[in-house]
Amino acid sequence: MENFIEILNKKLEKEDFFLSIKKVSEILYVSKTTILNKIKAGEIKYIKVGKLYKIPKESIIEYVEKNLLKSS
């Protein structure tokens, strides 16, 4: 589990503080619809700028950590 989180952190270091739904879907290898559904379900924190959802990097790490623990 820690190895995956370390890899994710390294990947996110190169990114801006806020990420688009498209970028998060690419990083997590899931569809944009899946990310949007997780946002609407309150599982991923975000801010909305106009019509755009912006997701803080920390929110992605929190989401992955919580879901890795659930599957263990």
C-alpha atoms as one frame of an Amber mdcrd trajectory, in Angstrom:
protein
   0.000   0.000   0.000   2.723   2.475   0.902   4.494   1.872  -2.390   1.384
   2.845  -4.335   0.936   6.012  -2.252   4.595   6.913  -2.782   4.214   6.451
  -6.534   1.046   8.550  -6.505   2.793  11.308  -4.532   5.674  11.374  -7.028
   3.223  11.553  -9.920   1.313  14.399  -8.267   4.484  16.400  -7.439   4.703
  17.368 -11.105   1.112  18.610 -11.222  -0.508  21.921 -10.292  -2.192  22.248
  -6.879  -5.653  21.814  -8.452  -6.375  19.155 -11.061  -9.142  18.774 -13.617
 -11.484  15.793 -13.706  -9.727  14.665 -16.884  -6.287  14.761 -15.255  -7.477
  12.897 -12.149  -9.098  10.229 -14.326  -5.795   9.785 -16.192  -3.790   9.532
 -12.958  -6.157   6.995 -11.368  -6.864   5.097 -14.631 -10.639   5.484 -14.374
 -13.207   7.301 -16.495 -14.120  10.965 -16.111 -17.649   9.807 -15.272 -16.303
   7.767 -12.353 -14.475  10.810 -10.966 -17.562  12.984 -11.385 -19.678  10.368
  -9.595 -17.168  10.247  -6.714 -17.313  14.054  -6.486 -21.116  14.066  -6.430
 -21.115  11.310  -3.777 -18.834  13.446  -1.593 -15.957  10.972  -1.809 -13.568
  13.421  -3.498 -13.277  17.025  -2.302 -13.297  19.775  -4.912 -13.936  23.425
  -5.625 -16.057  24.659  -8.491 -14.816  27.491 -10.687 -17.669  28.455 -12.955
 -18.666  25.162 -14.538 -15.300  23.505 -13.900 -14.522  21.144 -11.037 -11.021
  21.580  -9.613  -9.669  18.875  -7.336  -6.838  19.526  -4.851  -3.968  17.029
  -4.983  -4.450  16.242  -1.282  -8.023  15.178  -2.000  -6.788  12.530  -4.437
  -4.315  11.145  -1.908  -6.994  11.068   0.818  -9.426   9.283  -1.489  -6.873
   6.636  -2.488  -5.728   6.062   1.107  -9.318   5.586   2.325 -10.142   3.182
  -0.477  -6.946   1.172  -0.110  -7.746   0.676   3.569 -11.276  -0.498   2.741
 -10.007  -3.202   0.411  -7.354  -4.527   2.826
